[in-house]
Amino acid sequence: MNFADQMNNAISCLLDHGHTQAAHWMLDKLLAEHPKVAFWHYQKALLGHESGNRDGVLNHFEQAAGLEPENPDYQKALGDFYHVIGNDASAALDRYLKVIELRPGDTQTLMIMAHLFVVQREFDKACEYYEKVIQLDPSEKEAIVLLDRIKKQSGTQQQPVFRQPAQHQAAHQQTNLAPDDLWQTAREQIQAGNTTAAIETCNRLLSKTPERPAVHNDLAILYFETGDKDNCLKHYQTAVQLEPDNLVFLKNLADFYCIEKAELKKAMELYVQVLTISPADTESMLAIGHICMALGHETDARFFLNRVVEIDMTNLQARQLLEQLDEKSLSEHHVSLTGQELYERALSKSENGDSEAAMNFLRQLITQDPNHALAYNDLGVICYDRGDKASAQTYYEQAVRLSPDNITFLKNLADFYLMELQKTEDAMKLYVKVLKSNPKDVDCLLATGSICLNLKNFDEARYFYQLALEIEPWNNDARHALEGLENSATIVEKENKRQANAK
């Protein structure tokens, strides 16, 4: 097994056992040394996205896709990021087209492309991709329903309206007042942001042909923008009455009942209706979960939220709501968590970026078990990341007192002494202790070499750097340190000779 495969197995093992922080650390180290490995960029991007810390995620997805342009998974992941996080439909579609070139039978990607073309109001292309899905999977109900709806609406020269009126395309100006020309004029006014004129035009259109659900839906959105909630509700209701299986119209009305009217049961009925048409609609499931929590139906809430996570494992909002339900249940039943449960919750909170909650769980843990060295160490890490260095030192030192042979705790404290307190001798003692237990610890060898270099003990520094290179011949830090050492030694030697000659 080559080096890359060994590292991939190690990363997979860490992730399988929930050690995401260690996986992050390992990937950072590997990418610093080997920045051209696509798989490691891909894994780094996934970890960052799942943890909610999206700094650098796009760069890593782009690196993976650029380094291995023939890998459809990397192209798909980049397209998903453009689509969901970047809200850049054009960039997403370009990437999805690459996926389909590489994997023509990918019905999931074809469906996403069709949806995006609908949002962009490119209905001919949307139909083309829905038809491709149906050709590959004749039982795909959602594609069949949406294709049929677009064709019906195209037949009456109506266009399906999705949730943002700003996405309407402007049409050429028309001079007559026929219904279809009024509709074109209204869309131009919406595109230009002329809300008042668009409302007037839509109402004139509906006075001529009142059974246009898409126009009612857009008019509701326009009224909402002006603050006229009564007319907004009336037109949302009419749109749903005219086209009761339109997912967008149903969700718009459900959202209005839920958020504006606080009529949760009516909203719930509409969201459930959405799910009868589109059983995998996670947006509606999440809304139902919220409503069930508000109504005190926690078992039902848990069912829908778990379903969201089953469909979309990266949905942080659903996971956070499930954690809230867990904590509420424990509080109400006065259930005390075991030490392992407290630690697992702290780890989960930390991975989701909630360091305050993670610290609370860790403090509960050390109250319950004052000898839990790992909890002290993790508190030290969190405090250091938050800038509380005094507390970090206290926790690091306590972790080492409780577990004096733990290499991770020793290195954390040694690094802190060296980098933050400049306590060189104390740091050196700890690094040497680590090396006695693990003579091949490259991080410690490099740190010890740096200390020797700072003390101008060039021979000892050279020994540690050379040993690090023997263990990891690819280690650029060790190679650069050794090169810098030779330069420093030469400068010192010249200075010593100069001073000797001067005497």
C-alpha positions in Angstrom: 0.0 0.0 0.0 1.5 3.4 -1.0 1.7 6.5 1.2 -1.4 8.1 -0.2 -3.6 5.0 0.4 -2.2 4.7 3.9 -3.2 8.3 4.7 -6.6 7.9 3.1 -7.3 4.8 5.3 -6.1 6.7 8.3 -8.5 9.7 7.5 -11.4 7.3 6.9 -10.7 5.5 10.2 -10.7 8.8 12.1 -14.0 9.9 10.4 -15.6 6.5 11.0 -14.9 6.9 14.7 -16.1 10.5 14.9 -12.6 12.1 15.4 -13.3 15.0 13.0 -10.9 17.4 14.7 -8.1 14.9 14.3 -9.0 14.4 10.7 -9.0 18.2 10.1 -5.5 18.3 11.6 -4.2 15.5 9.6 -5.6 16.9 6.3 -4.0 20.3 7.1 -0.7 18.6 7.6 -1.0 16.5 4.4 -2.1 19.4 2.2 0.7 21.6 3.5 3.1 19.0 2.3 1.2 17.6 -0.7 -1.1 20.4 -2.1 -1.8 18.5 -5.3 -3.8 15.6 -3.9 -7.5 16.1 -5.0 -9.0 13.6 -2.5 -7.5 15.4 0.5 -8.9 18.8 -0.8 -12.3 17.1 -1.3 -12.3 15.6 2.3 -11.2 18.9 3.8 -14.0 20.7 2.0 -16.6 18.1 3.1 -15.5 18.4 6.7 -15.6 22.2 6.7 -19.0 22.2 5.1 -20.5 19.6 7.6 -19.1 21.5 10.6 -20.6 24.8 9.4 -17.2 26.5 9.2 -17.2 27.3 5.5 -14.0 29.3 5.4 -11.9 27.9 2.5 -14.5 25.2 1.6 -15.1 26.6 -1.9 -11.3 26.8 -2.5 -10.9 23.1 -1.5 -13.8 22.0 -3.7 -12.4 24.0 -6.6 -8.9 22.5 -6.0 -10.3 19.0 -6.0 -12.3 19.5 -9.2 -9.4 21.2 -10.9 -6.9 18.5 -10.0 -9.1 15.7 -11.1 -11.4 17.1 -13.8 -12.6 13.6 -14.7 -13.9 12.7 -11.3 -17.7 13.3 -11.4 -18.1 13.3 -7.6 -15.7 16.3 -7.3 -17.5 18.1 -10.1 -20.9 17.4 -8.5 -19.7 18.6 -5.0 -18.5 21.8 -6.5 -21.7 22.3 -8.4 -23.8 21.7 -5.2 -21.7 24.3 -3.4 -22.3 26.9 -6.1 -26.0 26.0 -6.1 -26.8 25.8 -2.4 -24.3 28.1 -0.7 -23.1 30.4 -3.5 -26.6 30.8 -5.0 -24.9 30.9 -8.4 -27.2 28.9 -10.7 -25.1 29.5 -13.9 -21.8 28.3 -12.3 -23.7 25.3 -10.8 -25.2 24.4 -14.2 -21.8 24.6 -15.9 -20.4 22.1 -13.3 -23.5 19.8 -13.5 -23.1 19.6 -17.3 -19.6 18.3 -16.7 -21.0 15.7 -14.3 -23.5 14.5 -17.0 -20.7 14.3 -19.5 -18.8 12.0 -17.2 -21.9 10.2 -15.8 -24.8 10.4 -18.3 -27.1 8.3 -16.2 -27.0 10.5 -13.1 -30.7 11.2 -12.6 -30.2 13.1 -9.4 -28.0 15.7 -11.2 -30.4 15.8 -14.2 -33.3 16.6 -11.8 -31.3 19.4 -10.1 -30.5 20.9 -13.6 -34.1 20.8 -14.6 -35.2 22.6 -11.4 -32.5 25.2 -12.0 -33.7 25.8 -15.5 -37.2 26.3 -14.2 -36.0 28.9 -11.7 -34.2 30.6 -14.5 -37.4 30.4 -16.6 -35.7 28.4 -19.3 -38.6 26.1 -19.7 -37.6 24.4 -22.9 -34.4 23.3 -21.3 -36.2 22.3 -18.1 -38.5 20.0 -20.2 -35.5 18.5 -22.0 -33.9 17.5 -18.7 -37.1 16.3 -17.1 -37.6 14.1 -20.2 -34.1 12.7 -19.8 -34.9 11.7 -16.2 -38.1 10.0 -17.3 -36.3 8.1 -20.0 -33.8 6.8 -17.5 -36.4 6.2 -14.8 -40.0 6.0 -16.0 -41.2 5.7 -12.4 -39.8 9.1 -11.4 -43.1 10.8 -10.3 -41.8 14.2 -9.6 -40.3 14.6 -13.0 -43.5 13.4 -14.7 -45.7 15.8 -12.7 -43.4 18.9 -13.2 -43.0 18.2 -16.9 -46.7 17.8 -17.4 -47.3 21.1 -15.5 -44.8 23.1 -17.5 -46.3 21.8 -20.8 -49.9 22.6 -19.7 -48.9 26.1 -18.6 -46.9 26.7 -21.8 -50.0 25.7 -23.8 -51.9 28.6 -22.2 -48.8 30.9 -22.5 -48.6 31.0 -18.7 -45.2 30.4 -17.1 -44.8 28.7 -13.7 -43.8 31.3 -11.1 -41.2 30.3 -8.5 -40.7 32.0 -5.3 -38.9 35.3 -6.1 -40.6 37.7 -8.5 -37.2 39.2 -9.3 -36.5 36.1 -11.4 -39.1 37.0 -14.0 -37.5 37.7 -17.4 -38.3 40.9 -19.2 -40.1 40.6 -22.5 -40.3 42.9 -25.5 -42.6 45.8 -24.9 -46.1 45.3 -26.2 -48.5 47.9 -27.4 -51.9 46.2 -27.2 -53.8 45.2 -24.0 -54.6 41.6 -24.7 -54.3 39.3 -21.6 -51.0 37.8 -22.7 -49.5 41.2 -23.5 -50.6 42.5 -20.1 -48.8 39.5 -18.5 -45.6 40.4 -20.4 -45.9 44.0 -19.3 -46.4 42.9 -15.7 -43.3 40.8 -15.9 -41.3 43.7 -17.2 -42.5 45.9 -14.4 -41.6 43.3 -11.8 -38.2 42.9 -13.3 -37.7 46.7 -13.1 -38.8 46.8 -9.5 -41.9 48.9 -10.3 -44.2 47.2 -7.8 -47.1 49.6 -7.9 -47.4 49.5 -11.7 -47.0 45.7 -11.7 -49.9 45.3 -9.2 -52.1 47.5 -11.3 -51.2 45.5 -14.5 -51.8 42.2 -12.8 -55.2 43.3 -11.5 -56.2 44.5 -15.0 -55.1 41.1 -16.4 -57.1 39.2 -13.8 -60.2 41.3 -14.5 -60.0 39.9 -18.1 -58.9 36.3 -17.3 -59.2 35.6 -13.5 -58.2 31.9 -13.6 -54.4 32.4 -13.9 -52.8 30.9 -10.8 -49.3 32.1 -11.6 -50.5 35.7 -11.8 -52.4 35.3 -8.4 -49.2 34.0 -6.9 -47.1 36.8 -8.2 -49.7 39.4 -7.2 -49.6 38.0 -3.6 -45.8 38.4 -3.5 -46.2 42.0 -4.8 -48.9 42.8 -2.2 -46.6 41.3 0.5 -43.9 43.7 -0.5 -46.2 46.7 0.0 -47.4 45.4 3.4 -50.9 44.6 2.3 -51.2 41.3 4.0 -54.9 40.8 3.5 -54.7 41.0 -0.3 -51.5 38.9 -0.2 -53.4 36.1 1.6 -56.4 36.3 -0.7 -54.2 35.8 -3.8 -52.1 33.1 -2.3 -55.3 31.2 -1.5 -56.7 31.8 -5.0 -53.5 30.5 -6.6 -53.7 27.3 -4.5 -57.5 26.9 -5.3 -56.8 27.1 -9.0 -53.8 24.8 -8.9 -53.9 22.7 -5.7 -50.9 20.5 -6.6 -48.4 23.3 -7.3 -45.7 22.9 -4.7 -44.5 26.5 -4.9 -48.0 27.9 -4.4 -48.7 25.5 -1.5 -45.5 26.4 0.3 -46.0 30.1 -0.2 -49.4 29.9 1.4 -48.1 27.6 4.1 -45.3 30.0 4.9 -47.7 32.9 5.1 -50.0 31.0 7.6 -47.0 29.9 9.6 -45.0 33.1 9.8 -47.4 36.0 9.3 -50.7 34.6 10.7 -49.2 32.2 13.3 -52.0 29.8 12.2 -49.8 26.7 12.7 -52.4 24.0 12.1 -53.5 25.5 8.8 -49.8 25.8 7.8 -49.2 22.2 8.9 -52.1 20.9 6.6 -50.5 22.6 3.6 -47.0 21.4 4.3 -48.4 17.8 4.7 -50.1 18.3 1.3 -46.8 19.2 -0.2 -45.3 16.0 1.2 -48.1 13.9 -0.4 -46.9 15.3 -3.8 -43.2 15.4 -3.1 -42.3 13.0 -0.2 -38.7 14.1 -0.1 -39.3 17.8 0.3 -37.0 18.5 3.3 -38.0 22.2 3.4 -41.5 21.2 4.3 -40.4 18.5 6.7 -38.3 21.0 8.5 -41.2 23.5 8.7 -43.4 20.7 10.1 -40.8 19.9 12.7 -40.7 23.5 13.8 -44.5 23.6 14.1 -44.7 20.3 16.0 -42.1 21.6 18.5 -44.2 24.8 18.9 -47.3 22.8 19.5 -45.6 20.5 22.0 -45.8 17.4 19.7 -42.2 16.4 20.3 -42.6 12.8 19.1 -43.9 14.0 15.7 -41.3 16.7 15.5 -38.5 14.1 16.1 -40.0 11.9 13.3 -39.9 14.7 10.7 -36.5 16.0 11.7 -35.0 12.6 11.7 -36.4 12.1 8.2 -34.7 15.4 7.1 -31.4 14.1 8.4 -31.9 10.7 6.6 -32.3 12.6 3.3 -29.8 15.3 3.9 -27.1 14.4 6.4 -25.5 17.8 6.2 -28.7 19.7 7.3 -27.3 21.4 10.4 -30.7 23.1 11.3 -32.4 19.7 11.6 -29.5 18.3 13.7 -29.6 21.3 16.0 -33.4 21.0 16.6 -33.0 17.3 17.4 -30.3 18.2 20.0 -32.7 20.8 21.5 -35.3 18.1 21.8 -32.8 15.8 23.4 -31.8 18.4 25.9 -35.3 19.4 26.7 -36.3 15.8 27.3 -33.3 15.3 29.6 -34.1 18.4 31.6 -37.8 17.6 32.0 -37.1 14.1 33.2 -34.1 15.1 35.3 -32.0 12.6 33.5 -28.3 12.9 34.3 -25.9 12.2 31.4 -23.0 9.8 31.8 -19.5 11.0 31.4 -19.3 9.5 27.9 -22.6 11.1 26.9 -21.4 14.5 28.2 -18.2 14.2 26.2 -20.0 13.1 23.0 -22.3 16.1 23.3 -19.3 18.5 23.9 -17.6 17.0 20.8 -20.8 17.5 18.7 -21.2 21.1 19.8 -17.6 21.9 19.1 -17.8 20.4 15.6 -20.8 22.5 14.9 -19.0 25.7 16.0 -20.9 26.1 19.3 -17.8 26.4 21.6 -19.8 27.9 24.5 -22.1 24.9 24.7 -19.1 22.5 24.3 -17.4 24.2 27.3 -20.6 23.9 29.4 -20.7 20.1 28.8 -17.0 19.7 29.5 -17.3 21.7 32.7 -20.2 19.4 33.7 -18.0 16.5 32.9 -15.1 17.6 35.1 -17.5 18.4 37.9 -18.8 14.8 37.7 -15.3 13.4 37.1 -12.5 15.7 38.4 -9.9 13.3 37.0 -11.1 13.3 33.4 -7.8 14.5 31.8 -9.2 14.6 28.2 -11.9 17.0 29.2 -9.3 19.4 30.7 -7.2 19.1 27.6 -10.2 19.9 25.3 -11.2 22.8 27.5 -7.6 24.1 27.0 -7.9 23.8 23.2 -11.3 25.7 23.2 -10.1 28.4 25.6 -6.9 28.9 23.4 -9.1 29.2 20.3 -11.3 31.8 22.0 -8.2 33.8 23.1 -8.4 33.0 26.8 -4.8 31.9 27.2 -4.7 32.1 30.9 -7.5 29.5 31.2 -5.9 27.5 28.4 -2.7 27.2 30.4 -4.5 26.1 33.5 -6.5 23.4 31.7 -3.4 22.1 29.7 -1.4 21.8 32.9 -4.1 20.0 34.7 -4.5 17.5 31.8 -0.8 16.8 32.1 -0.9 16.4 35.8 -3.7 13.9 35.5 -2.2 12.0 32.6 1.5 12.7 32.6 2.4 10.2 29.8 -0.3 11.2 27.3 1.6 12.4 24.3 -1.1 14.7 23.0 -1.4 16.5 26.3 2.3 16.9 26.6 2.7 18.3 23.2 -0.2 20.8 23.6 1.4 22.1 26.8 4.9 22.2 25.3 3.6 24.1 22.3 1.8 26.5 24.6 5.0 27.1 26.8 7.1 27.6 23.7 4.8 29.8 21.5 2.9 31.8 24.1 5.1 32.0 27.1 8.6 31.6 25.6 9.3 29.2 28.4 11.9 27.4 26.4 13.4 25.1 29.0 10.0 24.0 30.2 8.9 23.3 26.7 12.1 21.4 26.0 11.6 19.1 29.0 8.2 18.2 27.7 9.3 17.6 24.1 12.1 15.3 25.4 9.6 13.4 27.5 7.5 12.8 24.4 10.5 11.7 22.4 11.4 9.1 25.0 8.0 7.5 24.6 7.9 8.1 20.8 11.3 8.8 19.3 9.7 9.1 15.8 7.4 12.0 16.7 8.3 14.4 13.9 6.5 17.4 15.4 8.5 17.1 18.6 11.7 16.6 16.7 11.1 19.8 14.7 10.1 21.7 17.8 13.2 20.5 19.7 15.4 21.4 16.8 13.9 24.9 16.7 14.7 25.3 20.4 18.3 24.1 19.9 18.6 26.5 17.0 17.4 29.5 19.0 19.9 28.5 21.7 22.6 28.4 18.9 23.2 24.7 19.6 23.6 24.0 15.9 24.9 20.5 16.1 22.0 19.4 18.3 19.5 21.2 16.1 21.0 19.5 13.0 20.7 16.1 14.7 16.9 16.6 15.3 16.2 18.0 11.9 18.1 15.2 10.1 16.3 12.6 12.2 12.9 14.2 11.2 13.9 13.9 7.6 14.9 10.3 7.9 11.5 9.5 9.3 9.6 11.7 6.8 11.8 12.4 3.7 9.0 14.5 2.2 8.7 16.8 5.1 9.4 20.3 3.7 9.4 21.9 7.2 12.3 19.7 8.2 14.2 20.3 4.9 13.7 24.1 5.1 14.7 24.1 8.7 17.9 22.3 7.9 18.7 24.6 5.1 18.1 27.6 7.4 20.3 26.0 10.1 23.2 25.7 7.7 22.9 29.4 6.7 22.7 30.4 10.4 25.7 28.3 11.3 27.7 29.8 8.5 26.8 33.4 9.6 27.7 32.7 13.2 31.0 31.1 12.1 31.9 34.1 10.0 31.0 36.4 12.8 33.2 34.4 15.3 36.1 34.6 12.9 35.7 38.3 12.4 35.7 38.9 16.1 38.7 36.7 16.6 40.7 38.5 13.9 39.7 41.8 15.4 41.3 40.8 18.7 
